[in-house]
Amino acid sequence: MIKLKVFLGVTILVLLVLLPVGCGRPATPEGPEDARDEVLGYLRENVREDVPAAGAAWEMRDVTPKGLVGQTTIEFITSNYWEVTVSYPVVAPQNIVYDILVTHHKSGWHWQGEVKPDGSIMETGKEKPEGTLTAAELLGEPSYDTEVKIYGRVDGLGELMCSCFFLISGRESVQVWYDTMVENDGTVRPAISVEGMRNGDKVIVTGELKGEGGIHYSKDDFWAKSIAIP
């Protein structure tokens, strides 16, 4: 009888230890493919059933913007109009947050979200703030030397050899300058504080896209007048 009680006690203890794993706790993604599959599984269960099934064939390519340091963007494409874009910082695996954009090009449907280091999934803002442009929209139809507002994710802050960072949105990036902004006639623009801002923050930058280039700047540099975290 004593042996039976001991056996039952050990069995219950083992089950209690294993229970969280068996109750559907998300697994930590081991790479962009895992993050993609986690999101597609979530979408099949909660949003729409016709997203590509597990084991679907994907064409993979690296579409990281040229010159972007510390960030990787991988694009997965199927033959039936589905595309999944996975962007993530080059940091320790336990700190990676995967930014996922799922698009069905034939219908125009899309979903955007994040996969956290613990495997949890969160849908991010469906719309950019009113009156703002993404980096892709700005570069697609550039309005040079005209004040505009752009919205996106900060990357490369404190890592580049300049007073600048990358602003990423719409799968494109803009190099945003917040100091050492000097016009061709020597006029120095006032510096903008980035205190408290971190890589990964979503921000709105008011400023202008520089035109044909000059002595102290390059074409398509973006000079900030203000930076706000919405």
Backbone hydrogen bonds in HBPLUS format (Angstrom, degrees):
<---DONOR---> <-ACCEPTOR-->    atom                        ^
c    i                          cat <-CA-CA->   ^        H-A-AA   ^      H-
h    n   atom  resd res      DA  || num        DHA   H-A  angle D-A-AA Bond
n    s   type  num  typ     dist DA aas  dist angle  dist       angle   num
A0005-LYS N   A0001-MET O   3.00 MM   4  6.33 157.2  2.05 149.5 154.8     1
A0006-VAL N   A0002-ILE O   2.95 MM   4  6.25 159.5  1.99 151.9 157.7     2
A0007-PHE N   A0003-LYS O   2.90 MM   4  6.09 160.4  1.93 148.6 154.1     3
A0008-LEU N   A0004-LEU O   2.88 MM   4  6.12 161.5  1.91 151.1 155.9     4
A0009-GLY N   A0005-LYS O   2.88 MM   4  6.05 155.3  1.94 146.6 153.7     5
A0010-VAL N   A0006-VAL O   2.96 MM   4  6.23 160.7  2.00 153.5 157.7     6
A0011-THR N   A0007-PHE O   2.94 MM   4  6.15 160.4  1.98 149.1 155.0     7
A0012-ILE N   A0008-LEU O   2.96 MM   4  6.16 162.9  1.99 150.8 154.6     8
A0013-LEU N   A0009-GLY O   3.05 MM   4  6.23 156.6  2.11 144.9 151.4     9
A0014-VAL N   A0010-VAL O   2.97 MM   4  6.22 159.9  2.02 153.1 157.7    10
A0015-LEU N   A0011-THR O   3.01 MM   4  6.26 159.7  2.06 149.5 155.1    11
A0016-LEU N   A0012-ILE O   2.95 MM   4  6.18 152.9  2.03 147.7 154.9    12
A0017-VAL N   A0013-LEU O   3.07 MM   4  6.34 148.5  2.17 145.1 153.4    13
A0018-LEU N   A0014-VAL O   2.99 MM   4  6.25 155.1  2.05 149.8 156.5    14
A0019-LEU N   A0015-LEU O   2.80 MM   4  5.68 130.3  2.05 144.5 156.9    15
A0021-VAL N   A0018-LEU O   3.08 MM   3  5.60 125.7  2.39 114.0 126.9    16
A0022-GLY N   A0018-LEU O   3.27 MM   4  6.54 153.9  2.35 152.2 159.9    17
A0022-GLY N   A0019-LEU O   3.05 MM   3  5.17 118.2  2.45 100.9 116.2    18
A0023-CYS N   A0020-PRO O   3.37 MM   3  5.24 159.7  2.41  96.9 102.7    19
A0035-ALA N   A0031-GLY O   3.07 MM   4  6.39 162.1  2.10 155.0 160.3    20
A0036-ARG N   A0032-PRO O   2.90 MM   4  6.06 158.7  1.94 145.9 151.6    21
A0037-ASP N   A0033-GLU O   2.97 MM   4  6.22 165.3  1.99 151.2 154.6    22
A0038-GLU N   A0034-ASP O   2.86 MM   4  6.08 155.7  1.92 152.9 159.8    23
A0039-VAL N   A0035-ALA O   3.11 MM   4  6.32 161.3  2.15 149.1 153.2    24
A0040-LEU N   A0036-ARG O   2.96 MM   4  6.25 163.2  1.99 154.1 159.2    25
A0041-GLY N   A0037-ASP O   2.94 MM   4  6.07 155.8  2.00 146.3 152.4    26
A0042-TYR N   A0038-GLU O   3.02 MM   4  6.26 154.5  2.08 143.5 150.7    27
A0043-LEU N   A0039-VAL O   2.85 MM   4  6.13 159.5  1.89 154.5 160.1    28
A0044-ARG N   A0040-LEU O   2.93 MM   4  6.12 156.2  1.99 146.9 152.9    29
A0045-GLU N   A0041-GLY O   3.18 MM   4  6.37 152.2  2.26 144.3 150.7    30
A0046-ASN N   A0042-TYR O   2.94 MM   4  6.02 145.0  2.07 148.1 158.3    31
A0047-VAL N   A0043-LEU O   2.79 MM   4  4.78 156.3  1.84 131.8 137.5    32
A0048-ARG N   A0043-LEU O   2.91 MM   5  5.86 146.6  2.02 137.1 147.9    33
A0056-ALA N   A0053-ALA O   3.12 MM   3  5.69 143.2  2.26 141.9 139.2    34
A0059-GLU N   A0077-ILE O   2.77 MM  18  5.08 165.6  1.79 149.7 154.7    35
A0077-ILE N   A0059-GLU O   2.88 MM  18  5.08 153.0  1.96 139.7 148.8    36
A0061-ARG N   A0075-GLU O   2.97 MM  14  5.37 148.2  2.08 148.1 157.4    37
A0075-GLU N   A0061-ARG O   2.86 MM  14  5.37 173.2  1.86 164.0 166.3    38
A0063-VAL N   A0073-THR O   2.92 MM  10  5.54 151.7  2.00 147.5 155.6    39
A0068-LEU N   A0065-PRO O   3.09 MM   3  5.62 160.6  2.13 137.3 138.2    40
A0090-VAL N   A0070-GLY O   2.93 MM  20  5.00 159.4  1.97 122.4 123.8    41
A0072-THR N   A0088-TYR O   2.92 MM  16  5.53 168.0  1.94 159.3 162.6    42
A0088-TYR N   A0072-THR O   2.91 MM  16  5.53 154.9  1.97 156.2 164.5    43
A0074-ILE N   A0086-VAL O   2.79 MM  12  5.21 164.6  1.81 153.3 155.4    44
A0086-VAL N   A0074-ILE O   2.81 MM  12  5.21 169.1  1.82 160.6 163.7    45
A0076-PHE N   A0084-VAL O   2.76 MM   8  5.05 160.1  1.80 150.1 156.9    46
A0084-VAL N   A0076-PHE O   2.84 MM   8  5.05 159.7  1.88 146.0 152.7    47
A0078-THR N   A0082-TRP O   3.05 MM   4  5.42 160.9  2.09 153.3 153.0    48
A0105-HIS N   A0081-TYR O   2.89 MM  24  5.28 152.6  1.97 160.7 154.2    49
A0083-GLU N   A0103-THR O   2.86 MM  20  5.18 146.5  1.98 156.2 161.8    50
A0103-THR N   A0083-GLU O   2.81 MM  20  5.18 166.1  1.83 161.0 164.0    51
A0085-THR N   A0101-LEU O   2.84 MM  16  5.09 164.4  1.86 148.1 152.8    52
A0101-LEU N   A0085-THR O   2.91 MM  16  5.09 153.8  1.98 146.2 153.6    53
A0087-SER N   A0099-ASP O   2.92 MM  12  5.08 165.7  1.94 148.4 153.2    54
A0099-ASP N   A0087-SER O   2.82 MM  12  5.08 173.9  1.83 161.8 161.7    55
A0095-ASN N   A0092-ALA O   2.81 MM   3  5.51 164.4  1.84 128.4 133.6    56
A0096-ILE N   A0093-PRO O   3.35 MM   3  5.39 169.2  2.36 107.9 111.1    57
A0098-TYR N   A0115-VAL O   3.01 MM  17  5.03 157.3  2.06 149.6 148.3    58
A0115-VAL N   A0098-TYR O   2.86 MM  17  5.03 151.5  1.94 140.5 149.9    59
A0100-ILE N   A0113-GLY O   2.81 MM  13  5.34 170.6  1.81 156.0 158.5    60
A0113-GLY N   A0100-ILE O   2.96 MM  13  5.34 157.7  2.01 149.3 155.7    61
A0102-VAL N   A0111-TRP O   2.79 MM   9  5.15 169.8  1.80 162.5 165.1    62
A0111-TRP N   A0102-VAL O   2.82 MM   9  5.15 148.0  1.93 146.3 154.7    63
A0104-HIS N   A0109-TRP O   2.85 MM   5  5.29 167.0  1.87 156.1 157.2    64
A0108-GLY N   A0104-HIS O   2.82 MM   4  5.69 139.4  1.98 153.4 166.7    65
A0124-THR N   A0112-GLN O   3.15 MM  12  5.97 152.0  2.23 120.8 129.3    66
A0114-GLU N   A0122-MET O   2.79 MM   8  5.31 153.4  1.86 148.4 157.2    67
A0122-MET N   A0114-GLU O   2.97 MM   8  5.31 158.4  2.02 148.6 155.1    68
A0116-LYS N   A0120-SER O   2.84 MM   4  5.32 164.2  1.86 162.3 165.0    69
A0119-GLY N   A0116-LYS O   2.86 MM   3  5.22 161.7  1.89 118.3 122.5    70
A0132-THR N   A0129-PRO O   3.22 MM   3  5.88 141.9  2.38 145.5 142.7    71
A0133-LEU N   A0149-LYS O   2.85 MM  16  6.23 143.5  1.98 139.4 150.4    72
A0151-TYR N   A0133-LEU O   2.82 MM  18  5.99 153.4  1.89 162.8 165.9    73
A0138-LEU N   A0134-THR O   2.96 MM   4  6.22 160.2  2.00 152.6 158.0    74
A0139-LEU N   A0135-ALA O   3.02 MM   4  6.19 165.9  2.04 150.9 154.0    75
A0140-GLY N   A0136-ALA O   2.82 MM   4  5.80 140.3  1.97 140.5 152.3    76
A0141-GLU N   A0137-GLU O   3.20 MM   4  6.28 157.2  2.25 146.6 149.1    77
A0145-ASP N   A0209-LEU O   2.72 MM  64  5.54 167.6  1.74 155.1 158.6    78
A0148-VAL N   A0207-GLY O   2.86 MM  59  5.74 158.9  1.90 162.8 169.5    79
A0207-GLY N   A0148-VAL O   3.02 MM  59  5.74 161.9  2.05 163.8 169.7    80
A0150-ILE N   A0205-VAL O   2.93 MM  55  5.33 163.0  1.96 146.0 149.7    81
A0205-VAL N   A0150-ILE O   2.84 MM  55  5.33 162.0  1.87 156.7 161.7    82
A0152-GLY N   A0203-VAL O   3.18 MM  51  5.82 154.6  2.25 154.6 162.4    83
A0203-VAL N   A0152-GLY O   2.93 MM  51  5.82 157.0  1.98 166.8 169.1    84
A0153-ARG N   A0168-ILE O   2.83 MM  15  5.04 164.7  1.85 142.2 142.1    85
A0168-ILE N   A0153-ARG O   2.89 MM  15  5.04 165.2  1.91 140.8 145.0    86
A0154-VAL N   A0201-ASP O   2.86 MM  47  5.49 158.1  1.91 157.5 164.5    87
A0200-GLY N   A0154-VAL O   2.77 MM  46  5.19 158.6  1.82 136.8 143.3    88
A0155-ASP N   A0166-PHE O   2.87 MM  11  5.05 143.4  2.01 151.8 153.9    89
A0166-PHE N   A0155-ASP O   2.75 MM  11  5.05 161.5  1.79 170.9 168.0    90
A0159-GLU N   A0156-GLY O   2.98 MM   3  5.03 161.9  2.01 125.9 125.8    91
A0178-TYR N   A0163-SER O   3.05 MM  15  5.99 163.8  2.08 152.9 157.0    92
A0165-PHE N   A0176-VAL O   2.93 MM  11  5.39 144.6  2.05 142.8 154.0    93
A0176-VAL N   A0165-PHE O   2.75 MM  11  5.39 157.9  1.79 174.1 174.5    94
A0167-LEU N   A0174-VAL O   2.84 MM   7  5.24 155.0  1.90 149.5 158.1    95
A0174-VAL N   A0167-LEU O   2.95 MM   7  5.24 149.9  2.04 138.9 148.2    96
A0169-SER N   A0172-GLU O   3.04 MM   3  5.68 158.4  2.08 158.7 165.6    97
A0172-GLU N   A0169-SER O   3.23 MM   3  5.68 157.5  2.29 111.3 117.2    98
A0222-PHE N   A0175-GLN O   2.94 MM  47  5.98 159.7  1.98 168.8 163.9    99
A0177-TRP N   A0222-PHE O   2.74 MM  45  6.03 166.7  1.75 167.2 170.7   100
A0224-ALA N   A0177-TRP O   2.99 MM  47  5.98 167.9  2.00 167.2 168.7   101
A0192-ILE N   A0178-TYR O   2.75 MM  14  5.05 165.4  1.77 155.9 158.6   102
A0189-ARG N   A0181-MET O   2.78 MM   8  5.32 170.4  1.79 169.1 170.8   103
A0183-GLU N   A0187-THR O   2.76 MM   4  5.10 165.7  1.78 157.3 158.4   104
A0186-GLY N   A0183-GLU O   3.00 MM   3  5.26 159.9  2.04 112.7 116.7   105
A0197-MET N   A0194-VAL O   3.04 MM   3  5.45 161.9  2.08 131.2 133.7   106
A0201-ASP N   A0198-ARG O   3.09 MM   3  5.74 163.3  2.12 137.4 139.6   107
A0204-ILE N   A0228-ALA O   2.71 MM  24  5.19 164.9  1.73 160.3 165.7   108
A0228-ALA N   A0204-ILE O   2.87 MM  24  5.19 162.0  1.90 150.0 156.2   109
A0206-THR N   A0226-SER O   2.93 MM  20  5.22 158.2  1.98 144.5 151.6   110
A0225-LYS N   A0206-THR O   2.61 MM  19  5.50 169.3  1.62 159.4 155.4   111
A0226-SER N   A0206-THR O   3.20 MM  20  5.22 149.0  2.30 141.9 140.8   112
A0208-GLU N   A0223-TRP O   3.05 MM  15  5.49 149.4  2.14 142.6 150.5   113
A0223-TRP N   A0208-GLU O   2.94 MM  15  5.49 155.9  2.00 162.5 157.9   114
A0210-LYS N   A0221-ASP O   2.78 MM  11  5.44 176.0  1.78 173.6 174.5   115
A0220-ASP N   A0210-LYS O   3.06 MM  10  5.31 169.7  2.07 144.9 143.1   116
A0214-GLY N   A0217-TYR O   3.05 MM   3  5.30 171.7  2.06 140.3 137.7   117
A0221-ASP N   A0218-SER O   3.16 MM   3  5.76 149.0  2.26 138.0 135.2   118
